[in-house]
Amino acid sequence: MGAGRTKGRVGRVDVQGTVAAGWEPVRDAFLRNFEQRGEHGAAVAVHRDGARVVDLWAGSRDVDGTAPWTESTAQVVRSATKGVAAAVPLLLHQRGLLDLDAPVATYWPEFKAAGKDRVTVRQLLAHQAGVPVLDRPLTLAEAVDLPTATGAIAAQAPVWEPGTAHGYHAHTFSWLLSGLVHRVTGRTIGRWVAEEITGPLGLDLWIGLPDAEAHRVGRLGPVEEIDPPGGGALRLRPKRSVSEAYKDPESLTRRAFGVIEPKPDENDPVYRAAELPGSAGVATARALARFYAATLGPVDGAERLFAPATLTLARTEESAGPDKVLLVGTRFGLGHMLHGPASPLLGPSSFGHPGRGGSLGFADPESGIAFGYVTNGMRKTVTADPRAQALVRAVRSAVDQA
């Protein structure tokens, strides 16, 4: 399947990159996102069976600027970082260094405080630990300091009995995972990812952005909520209970998304340099897609990340149903979000993670697809952005026609 250069124009937007024969629907959907859905700057990449079949970018690197998005432009991908970070405990388990059914306190003794002594690693990864909030929010300086932040989460009492329910640990997932990985490996999670995943695979993806790469990163910002009339976009207006929960300072929803106060500026170099594996990773779309391709099999001579048994773990449901934080039905595996109505991916075998407001990365073992989408235009969506969904539908169309 040969790939050819492509260039299209919508208004003043030039689309650059390559699309293999048969994958033109993805290019067309990418163009329509600029024309109809208010896209400012974005990139999308798709692999099938290890080979890259889509690699496109367009628009401006800054949501409020005019400098063009280039082949090397990266962005903060928010919670899409969680999908990369979730590979770490799976790989540690694969190497025999982490027992998923052991109490977290086996590796991190301080974590057993306040009734969390029986929380297992599996429950922690499946958002069942009951600590999506902190009684006292952290400042940015505290949030980026590993001993301070992991100490706060270790001391926190759960807000439901661990293991009896699940709720999205939007920000606290950063410190839960960081604390566990540091105590198992002696390395920070950002360093572990760099040395064991992104370095060997040659990925432009960082949990903790190095100063030398800062010049490549564009600015995030809000964009107008535009959907084409009759365009088939997933309807994402929140239910009244959800919208009210975001306004209520006492709700788990509001508290879970507000554990860092004041709300950090995601364009701040301090935030981008922080090793926050739940929210602050920086990546290109090409890197996200290549990462997920490597979970499925070899890529360009690099060894696959996941053994078959680990791949089965990644796609296996651990928690599902009403989410006590997001207030919709969600499905989680061991750190990855799974395909479902709240977060549609490609199909039942898909695992990955969206980033609030836009970005998305996932793998689909059944079709051999790996997908990465990165944007600088943040919408209010949490798990299913219309632009990403339009691209996923186009990928599905290309797969069905192949």
N, C-alpha and C positions, 0 to 999 in steps of 0.2 A: 504494500500500500504506500504509494509515494506521497511525500509531503511537498506542497508548493507554497511559495511566498504568496501572501495575500495582502491586499490593501483595499480598504473601503472608506468612504467618506460619508459622514452624517453631519450636516452643517459644517462646522470647522474641525470636526474630529476625524483624524486619520487612524485607521486600524492597521496595526503592523503585526507581523508574525507569520506563522505557517499553519496550514490546515491540510491534513491528508485527504485524499479522495474519499468521498462518502461521509465526511465530517463537516461539510458545509453548513448543515443546520445549526451547529454550535456557533459558527461565525455569524450567521444571520441573526441568531438570538442575541449575541453579544452586541451587534450593531443596534438592534432594536432597544436594548437597555439604555443606550445613549439617546436615542430618538424619542422613546416613549416613557422611560422610567426614571429620568432625571440623573442618570449616571454622569459623574464628572471625570473620574479616572479609575481605571480598573485593569485587571489582567485575569486570564483564565487559561488553565492548562489541563490536558487530559492525557492519560496513558491508557493503552489497552495491551494487556499481556506483556507489560514491560516496555513497550515502544510508545514514544510520545506521538500522539496523533493531532493534538491541538495545542498551540502555543501562541496566544494573542494578547496584545496590550494596546491601550488607546487612552486618549484624554490627557488631562494634566496631572502631574505628580502630586500637586497640592490641591486640595479641594477648593481653595479660594485663590488659586494662582493660575498662571498661564504657561509655566515651563512644562514641556511635554513629558509624559510618562515614557520612560525608556525601557529597554530590555532588562536593565538591571535594577529598576525601581522596586523597592520593598516598602511594606507598610506594617504598622501594628495590626495584628489580626485578632486581638481580643481573645475570646474564649476558644477560637479555633486552635489556640495554643494547647488547650487541654488534650486534644487528640494526639498531639506529638508527645506531650508529657506522659500520657497514659501508657505509652509504649515502654517507658522506663521500668515500672514495676513488672510488667509482663516479661520483659527481657531478663530482669533479675530473677523472676520465677523460672524462666526457661533455663537459666544458668545454675539453678539450684541454690540461689542465695536468698530467696524470699518464699516463705510459706504463706499462701493466700488465706489459709484458714487459721493461722496463728493470730493471737491477740496482737494488736499494734504495739502494746506495751512490752512484748517480747523483745522488740528492737528499740523501742523508744519508751523507757520506763516512766518518764514524767507524764506520758499521755494517759496513764491510768487514773489520773486525778478526777475528782468530781463525778464518779460513776461511769467512767469510760474504760474500766479495767478489762471488760470482756468484748470490747469493740474489735472485730477482726479486720485484717487487711482487706479482705473481700468486701466487707461492709463499708469501710472507708472509701474504697474506689467506686462503689455503687451508690454513693450519696445517701447512705443509710446511717451514718454515724451520728446524726442529730446535732451537728455543730455548724450550721450554715451561717450563724450570726456570732457576734461577740457582744458581751454585755457593755464593753467600752470600745467604741471604734478606735482604730489606730490612725495616727497621723501618717503622712507619706513617709517621713523619716523612719518611723517605727515599722511600717509595713515592709520596707525594703531591707531592714536589718534582720537577718535570719534568726539570731538568738532571741531577739525581742518578739518577733512575730510568731515563731513557733512556740515560744514560751506562753504567749497569750492563748494560743489555740489549745495547748496542752492543759492549761488551767481552766478552760471554759467548760461549764456544765452543759450537757446536751439538753435541747429543748423538746425532744421526744425520746422515748426509750430506744436506744440504738438497736437497729435490726428489725424494728416493728413497722417502719414506714420509710419513705425516701423523700428527699427534697433537695433541689439543686443547690449545691454548695458553691455559689457563683464566684466568690472571692476567697473564701476560706480554704477551698481546694488547693490554692497555691501553697499555703502553709502546712496543710495536712501532708501533701505529697512531698514538699521540700523537707519537712522534718523527718519523714520516714526514709526517704532516699539518702539523706545525709547520714543518718545513723546506720543504715545498712552498708553504705559504700565508702563513707568518709569523704565524699565529694559533694559539692552542691549540685543540684539538679541541672543547672545551666552548664556547668563544666562536664557533667556526665553525658549530657546530650551532645555537646560539642565533640567530645573525645570518642564516643561510642556510636553515634548516629550521624550527625551532620558532617563531621570531618570525613569519615570513611565514604560517605555517599556524595560528598561535594555539594552540600546543600547551602543555599543562601538563606539560612534560617537560624535564628538566635533566640535563646531564652537568656536575656542579658546582652543587649546590643553593645558590641565593642565600639570604642570611640572611632576607630579607623573605618567603620562602616556607616557612621552616622550620616554622612553626606548623601547616601543613597536613599534615605527614607523620606517619603513624602508626608505631608500634613493631613491628618484626619479632620473631619468637620461634618456637621449635619447637612443633609440635603432635603429638598422638598419632597413630600410624599406624593409621588405621581404614579398612577397606574393607568394603562390604556383602557378606554371604555370597551367592554366586551373582549378584552385581550386574554381572558382565561387565567389571569394571575390569581394565585391563592389568596383568598380573602383573609386578611390578617387583623381586622379590627378586633381589639380585645373585648372579651365579655365584660359586662359591667363590674362583676366581682373582681376581675383581674385589674382593671383600670383603677378601681377604688383602692385595691391593696397597694398599688404603687404610690398612691397619695397618702396612705395612712402610715404615719411614722412608727406606729407600734406593730405593724404587720410583719410577719416573717419575710414577705416579699421585699418590702422597703428596707428592712434591716439587713437582709442578705446582700443587697446591692449597695448598701451604704456603710460597709465595715471600714472603709477608709474615708476619713473626714479631715478637712474638706475634700470634696470629690477631686481626684487628681486630674491634672492636665495630661492627657495621653501623648501630647506633642512635646512634653517636658523631657529633656535629655535624661534627667534623673529617673523618670518613670521608665523610659525605654531601656535604660541600662540595668534596671532592676530584674532580678531573677524571680519573676512572678509567673510560674507555669500555668496559672489559671486564667491569666488575662493580658499579659504584656509581651508575648512573643512577637517577633518581627520576622516577616518572611515574604518571599515572592510566591506568586501562584505556581510557578514552575517548581519551586522547592517543595511546596505542599503536595503537589501531585506526585513528584518523584519519591517523596517520603512514603506516601501511601502505596505507591507501586512496589516499593521495596518490602512492604509488609506482605505482599502477595507472592513475590518471586524475585529472581535476580534482575537487576537493571544495569545495562551497559557493563556487564562484567562484574559488578559489585554483588556480593552475596546477599541473599534474602535476609531480612531481619527476623521474621517469625518462622519458626518451625511449624509444621502442620498442626501440631497440638496447640501451639500458642495462637495460631490463626483461628482455630476453633474457639478458644477462650475469648478472643477479641470480639467475636460476633455473637457470643452467647448472652442471652438476657439474664441479668441479675436482679433488676428491680424494674417494676412497671406499674402503671396505674396513676391515680391522682398524685400529683407532685405538690408537697406541702409549701413549696416556695413559689413555683411558677403557676400553680393553681390550674393546670391543665394536665392531661395524661401524657406522661413521658416514659421513655424506655432507656435504660442504661445497661451497659455491660460493665466491664472492669475499667471504668474511667471514660470509656467512649459512649457517646450517645448513639442509639440505634435507630434504624428507620421506623417511622411511625407518623401518625397524623400531625403531631406537634413539630416534628422535624423530619419532613420527607427527604429521604436520600434516594438512591436509585432503585432499591428493592429490598426484600426481606433479609438478604444476607449482608446488607451494607452496615458499616460502622465508621464513625468519624466524629466530627464535632463542628457545629457552627460557631461563629463569633457574633456576639450581639451587634446588630446593626448592619451586617453584611457578609463578611468573609465566611468561607466554608471549605472544609477538606474532608474527603472520605475515600474509603476503598469499598469495592463490591466484589467479593470473591467469586460469585457465580458468573459474572460477565467478564471478570478480569480488568474492570475499570478502576482507575485511580483519578481523583478529581481535585483540583485546587482553584479557588476563586478568591481574589483579594481586591478590595476597593478602598478608596479614601472617603467615600460618601456614606456617612452613617445615617441609617434610618432608625425608626423606633422599634423595629422588629427584634425579637429576642432569638428565635430559633428557626424561622423560615422566611428569609428575605425574598421578595418577589423577583429581584434580579437574579439571585442565585438559583431560585426555583425555575425560572425561565431557561437558564442554561442546563439545569439537570434534565428538564423535559426534552431539550434538544439532544442531549447525550443519549437519553433513552430512545429517542426517535432514530438516531444514527445506529445504535446497537440493534434495534429491531429490524432495520433495513439492511444490515450487513449480511 
